[in-house]
Amino acid sequence: MTPNQLLVDDVWREVSRQFVDPTFNGQGEEGWKQQRVKAIEQVSEFGPDETNLVYDAIRTMLNTLNDPYTRFLTPEQFETLTKAYATPSTTSIASSTSGIGVQLIDDNKANKNNNISYGGKVVVANTFANSPAERAGILPGDAILSIDGVDMIGVTADLVATNCRGETGTTVEIEIEHPIVEGSESSTSTPTSSSTSNKRQTVIVTRNPLTSTPVVEASTMVLPASSTNKNENGNSPRKVGILKINSFTKETEKLVRDELKKIIAEYQQQQQQQAVLSAIIIDLRGNLGGYMPAGVDVAKLFLPPRSRIISKIDRTGRATIYINDGVGSDTETQLYVVVDRSTASASEILAAALQDNKRAVVVSGESRTFGKGRIQNVSPLSSGSGIAITKAKYMTPNGRDIQSIGIAPDIRSD
């Protein structure tokens, strides 16, 4: 085989070994083998200077899996991503270098737009207030198509985020795609857009230092007693603890545990004034997830022993079940979990575990959370390239698959 054919074969074998769906999107093993044959034949005609055509052939093969997270990474993309993974985690969600002020997430829908080259896109989940991105007109829901002329379609959110960062005062050219808003007038489209395609725009953004956002923020509020909200202590004022979790890192569980102890200790000290700790609110709005085990560990703080938290299902159907193997810090105080469409991944693990175990009431002003229920593994390939492969899926304690569906709230607020 030629080097190009060997690369195709390398990709095919890694997917065959790891991909979560053993039917390969209904193609079956024979159908998936035919995709290998087709791609190998196609790249046999390409020379050493036609690597982009080889990458296109690989991505075409991967597209048949209809999975937004299984993506081929060029050597440059893979190197950038591995360097980003090697950076030590911090207790804030802003980088120590300058950036543009966005939170990014991999789109959870398979690409069905023929105007886009290949694979899933990375979309903007949130923009920070008064950030360079917000001032440049980048909006939540926008897809990042390229950065400084480098194609970002089919790469990971981590890789896009790395390319957005840089030295303070430097500029970055970002091509974005605004989603079509149903019912909008086509006259608002750019001259190069059609009524059937999304609006594309290129913006120049100047990188600025960003204020670090704490991983966990805690506060309390006291609700005055009234005749309409009496509690078991009569008309005593009600105290509510608020835990705002902005991201999940290796430090999140400890930070939540420490803040929870402070809230409970403060309540116990104020019992002399007859204040009643009536509820704890866990605010997961805008939390895109992060370190998956942290979502599991935080759930353990609020669940009784032996409660099921999540199940991880591999390609053989074998389940790894995560349960609470300890004693929760607080298993009785009423919990409310506040979510939105940007609540994703590890945040959804926490919300679903508390909801399915009837430990918390989930509240949202929107119809559902993001819907990220898949796990990826990034593997190196020949020639320095790499591939992200969906290797497993999550199931909630009640057996729900939230991929692209999300979690519906128990209470829909206005």
C-alpha positions in Angstrom: 0.0 0.0 0.0 1.0 3.6 -0.5 1.4 5.9 2.5 -2.0 7.5 1.7 -3.7 4.1 1.6 -2.0 3.1 4.8 -3.4 6.2 6.5 -6.9 5.4 5.3 -6.5 1.8 6.6 -5.2 3.1 9.9 -8.3 5.3 10.3 -10.6 2.5 9.3 -9.1 0.0 11.8 -9.2 2.5 14.7 -12.9 3.2 14.1 -13.6 -0.6 13.7 -12.0 -1.2 17.0 -13.5 1.6 19.1 -16.7 3.0 17.5 -19.7 2.7 19.9 -22.1 1.5 17.2 -21.2 -2.1 16.1 -23.5 -1.7 13.1 -21.6 1.4 11.9 -24.8 3.4 11.4 -26.7 0.4 10.0 -24.1 -0.4 7.3 -23.1 -3.6 9.0 -19.5 -4.9 8.9 -19.6 -5.6 5.2 -20.9 -2.1 4.4 -18.2 -0.6 6.5 -15.6 -2.7 4.8 -16.8 -1.4 1.5 -16.3 2.2 2.7 -12.6 1.2 3.3 -12.3 -0.3 -0.1 -13.8 2.8 -1.8 -11.6 5.2 0.1 -8.4 3.2 -0.5 -9.1 3.1 -4.2 -9.8 6.8 -4.3 -6.5 7.8 -2.6 -4.4 5.5 -4.7 -4.4 8.2 -7.4 -3.2 11.0 -5.1 0.4 12.0 -4.8 2.4 13.1 -1.7 1.4 16.7 -2.3 -2.3 16.0 -2.4 -2.8 15.3 1.3 -5.9 17.5 1.5 -7.6 15.3 -1.0 -6.6 12.3 1.1 -8.1 13.9 4.2 -11.3 14.7 2.3 -11.6 11.0 1.3 -11.1 10.0 5.0 -13.8 12.4 6.2 -16.2 11.2 3.5 -15.7 7.7 4.8 -16.3 8.9 8.4 -19.4 10.8 7.4 -21.2 7.5 6.6 -21.2 6.9 10.4 -23.5 9.8 10.9 -21.8 10.7 14.2 -21.0 14.4 14.9 -18.1 13.6 17.2 -16.0 11.1 15.3 -13.6 13.3 13.5 -10.3 13.1 11.6 -7.5 15.5 12.8 -4.7 16.6 10.6 -1.2 16.5 12.0 -1.3 20.3 12.8 -4.7 19.9 14.4 -3.7 16.9 16.4 -0.5 18.5 17.7 -2.4 21.6 18.8 -5.0 19.5 20.5 -2.5 17.3 22.4 -0.6 20.5 23.6 -3.9 21.8 24.9 -4.7 18.6 26.7 -1.2 18.8 28.3 -1.9 22.2 29.9 -2.6 21.8 33.6 -6.2 22.4 34.7 -7.1 25.4 36.7 -10.0 26.4 39.0 -11.4 28.9 36.6 -12.8 28.7 33.1 -10.8 31.5 31.6 -7.3 30.8 30.2 -4.2 32.5 31.6 -3.5 33.7 28.1 -5.8 36.2 26.3 -8.8 35.1 24.4 -12.0 36.3 22.8 -14.5 35.4 25.5 -16.5 32.5 24.3 -17.5 29.1 25.5 -17.5 26.4 22.7 -19.1 23.0 22.3 -19.1 20.3 19.6 -22.4 20.4 17.7 -24.4 17.4 18.7 -26.1 17.0 15.3 -24.6 15.1 12.4 -23.8 17.3 9.4 -26.6 17.3 6.8 -25.7 20.6 5.1 -24.2 20.0 1.7 -22.8 23.5 1.7 -20.5 22.5 4.6 -17.5 20.3 3.8 -17.4 17.5 6.4 -18.2 16.4 9.9 -19.6 18.2 12.9 -19.1 21.8 13.6 -18.1 23.7 16.8 -20.7 26.2 17.9 -20.6 29.1 20.4 -22.6 28.1 23.5 -22.0 31.4 25.4 -20.3 34.7 25.0 -19.0 36.6 28.0 -20.5 40.0 28.7 -18.6 42.8 27.1 -16.0 40.4 25.7 -14.2 40.9 22.3 -16.4 38.2 20.8 -19.6 39.9 21.9 -18.4 43.3 20.6 -17.5 41.7 17.3 -21.1 40.4 16.9 -20.4 36.7 17.6 -23.6 35.2 19.1 -24.5 32.0 20.9 -25.4 29.4 18.2 -22.9 30.6 15.7 -20.7 28.0 14.1 -16.9 28.5 13.8 -16.0 27.7 10.3 -12.3 28.9 10.1 -9.7 30.7 12.1 -7.1 32.8 10.4 -7.9 30.9 7.2 -7.5 27.5 8.7 -10.5 25.2 8.3 -12.2 24.4 11.7 -15.0 22.1 10.3 -14.7 18.6 11.7 -12.3 19.5 14.6 -13.0 19.5 18.3 -14.1 22.4 20.5 -10.9 22.2 22.5 -8.9 22.7 19.3 -11.0 25.7 18.2 -10.6 27.2 21.7 -6.9 26.8 21.5 -6.7 28.6 18.2 -8.8 31.5 19.6 -6.2 32.1 22.4 -3.0 34.1 21.9 -1.1 37.1 23.1 -2.9 40.2 24.3 -3.6 42.7 21.6 -3.2 40.3 18.7 -6.0 39.9 16.3 -7.7 36.7 15.0 -9.8 36.4 11.8 -12.8 34.2 12.5 -15.3 33.0 9.9 -18.7 32.3 11.5 -22.0 31.0 10.4 -25.1 32.4 11.9 -28.0 29.8 12.1 -31.1 30.5 10.2 -33.9 31.6 12.5 -37.1 30.1 11.4 -39.4 32.7 10.0 -36.7 35.3 9.4 -36.6 37.3 6.2 -34.1 36.2 3.6 -33.4 39.9 2.9 -31.3 39.9 6.1 -28.9 37.5 4.6 -25.5 38.5 3.3 -25.1 39.0 -0.4 -23.4 35.6 -0.8 -26.1 33.8 1.2 -29.2 32.1 -0.3 -32.5 31.5 1.4 -31.5 27.8 2.0 -28.1 28.5 3.5 -27.0 30.0 6.8 -25.5 33.5 7.0 -21.7 33.5 6.8 -19.6 36.4 8.1 -15.9 37.0 8.8 -15.0 39.1 11.8 -11.7 40.4 13.1 -11.4 40.0 16.9 -8.7 41.5 19.1 -7.7 39.2 21.9 -7.9 40.6 25.4 -7.2 39.3 28.9 -10.3 37.7 30.4 -11.5 37.8 33.9 -11.3 34.4 35.5 -14.7 32.9 36.4 -14.6 30.7 39.6 -15.5 27.1 39.0 -17.9 27.2 41.9 -19.6 30.3 43.4 -21.7 30.1 46.6 -24.2 32.4 48.2 -27.3 32.4 50.4 -30.4 34.4 50.6 -33.1 34.6 53.2 -36.8 34.6 52.2 -39.0 36.5 54.6 -41.7 34.5 56.3 -45.2 35.0 55.1 -48.6 33.4 55.4 -48.2 31.8 52.0 -44.8 30.1 52.5 -45.0 28.7 56.1 -42.6 25.9 56.9 -42.4 23.4 59.7 -41.1 26.0 62.0 -44.1 28.2 61.5 -43.4 31.7 60.2 -39.6 31.5 60.6 -37.6 33.1 57.7 -36.4 30.6 55.1 -32.8 30.3 54.1 -31.8 29.2 50.6 -28.3 28.1 49.6 -27.2 28.8 46.1 -24.3 26.8 44.4 -23.4 28.1 41.0 -21.2 25.5 39.2 -19.6 27.1 36.2 -17.5 24.1 35.0 -16.4 20.6 36.0 -12.7 20.1 36.7 -10.8 17.8 39.0 -11.2 20.3 41.8 -15.0 20.8 41.4 -16.2 18.1 43.8 -14.0 19.4 46.6 -15.0 23.0 46.0 -18.7 22.1 46.1 -18.2 20.0 49.2 -16.4 22.9 50.9 -19.0 25.5 50.0 -21.8 23.1 51.0 -20.2 22.7 54.5 -20.1 26.5 54.8 -23.7 26.9 53.9 -24.8 24.2 56.4 -22.5 25.6 59.1 -23.8 29.1 58.6 -27.4 27.8 58.8 -26.6 26.0 62.0 -25.2 29.2 63.6 -28.3 31.1 62.6 -30.7 28.6 64.0 -30.7 30.8 67.1 -32.6 33.4 64.9 -35.0 30.6 63.8 -33.8 30.7 60.2 -34.7 27.5 58.3 -32.6 26.0 55.5 -35.4 25.2 53.2 -33.6 24.5 50.0 -30.4 24.4 48.0 -30.3 25.6 44.4 -27.7 24.2 42.1 -27.3 26.5 39.1 -25.9 24.7 36.0 -26.9 27.3 33.4 -24.1 27.9 30.9 -22.1 24.9 32.3 -20.8 23.0 29.3 -19.4 20.2 31.4 -15.7 19.3 31.4 -14.2 16.6 33.5 -16.8 13.8 33.5 -15.9 12.1 36.8 -16.5 15.4 38.6 -20.2 15.4 37.6 -20.4 11.9 39.1 -18.6 12.9 42.3 -20.8 16.0 42.8 -23.9 13.8 42.4 -22.6 11.6 45.2 -22.7 14.5 47.6 -26.5 14.7 47.4 -27.6 11.0 46.9 -28.1 8.2 49.4 -25.6 5.3 49.4 -25.9 2.8 46.5 -27.9 5.3 44.3 -27.2 4.8 40.6 -25.7 7.9 39.0 -24.9 6.9 35.4 -24.2 4.0 33.1 -21.5 4.0 30.5 -22.3 1.6 27.6 -19.5 0.4 25.2 -19.8 -1.0 21.7 -20.4 -4.5 23.0 -23.3 -3.4 25.1 -21.4 -3.9 28.3 -22.4 -1.4 31.0 -20.1 0.2 33.6 -22.5 1.4 36.3 -21.4 4.4 38.5 -23.1 4.3 41.9 -22.7 6.3 45.1 -20.2 4.3 47.0 -20.1 6.7 49.9 -22.4 8.7 52.2 -23.7 12.0 50.8 -23.0 15.3 52.5 -26.7 16.3 52.3 -29.3 13.8 51.3 -32.4 15.5 52.8 -32.5 19.3 52.0 -34.8 20.1 49.1 -32.8 20.5 45.9 -33.6 22.6 42.8 -31.3 22.3 39.8 -31.5 25.2 37.3 -30.5 24.4 33.7 -30.6 25.8 30.2 -29.8 24.8 26.6 -26.1 25.3 27.4 -26.1 22.8 30.2 -24.2 19.9 28.7 -22.1 16.7 29.3 -21.0 16.4 32.9 -23.7 19.0 33.9 -26.3 16.8 32.4 -24.9 13.7 34.2 -25.4 15.6 37.5 -28.9 16.9 36.6 -30.2 13.6 35.3 -28.9 11.6 38.3 -30.6 14.0 40.8 -33.8 14.0 38.7 -34.1 10.3 38.1 -33.4 9.5 41.7 -36.2 12.0 42.6 -33.6 13.9 44.7 -34.1 17.3 42.9 -36.6 19.3 40.9 -35.1 20.4 37.6 -36.1 23.9 36.6 -35.5 25.7 33.3 -36.7 28.6 31.2 -36.1 26.4 28.2 -37.5 23.1 26.9 -34.4 21.0 27.4 -30.7 20.9 28.0 -28.1 20.5 25.3 -28.1 16.7 24.9 -24.4 15.5 25.0 -24.5 11.8 25.9 -21.4 10.4 24.1 -17.8 9.8 25.1 -14.9 10.3 22.8 -11.3 9.0 22.7 -8.6 10.7 20.8 -6.0 8.4 19.2 -2.8 9.1 17.3 -2.4 7.8 13.7 0.4 7.4 11.2 1.9 10.6 9.8 1.2 12.5 13.0 -2.5 12.8 12.4 -5.2 11.7 14.9 -8.8 10.8 15.2 -11.5 11.4 17.8 -13.8 8.4 18.0 -17.1 8.1 19.9 -16.4 5.0 22.0 -19.3 4.9 24.5 -22.6 6.5 25.4 -24.2 7.5 28.7 -27.5 6.3 30.0 -29.3 8.0 33.0 -30.3 6.0 36.1 -33.7 5.4 34.5 -32.2 4.3 31.2 -32.6 7.5 29.2 -30.3 8.2 26.3 -30.1 12.0 26.3 -28.0 12.4 23.1 -29.5 15.2 21.0 -32.6 15.1 23.2 -31.3 16.6 26.5 -33.1 16.7 29.8 -36.6 18.2 30.0 -37.3 20.2 33.2 -39.8 19.2 35.8 -40.8 22.9 36.0 -40.7 25.3 33.1 -40.2 28.8 34.3 -40.8 32.0 32.3 
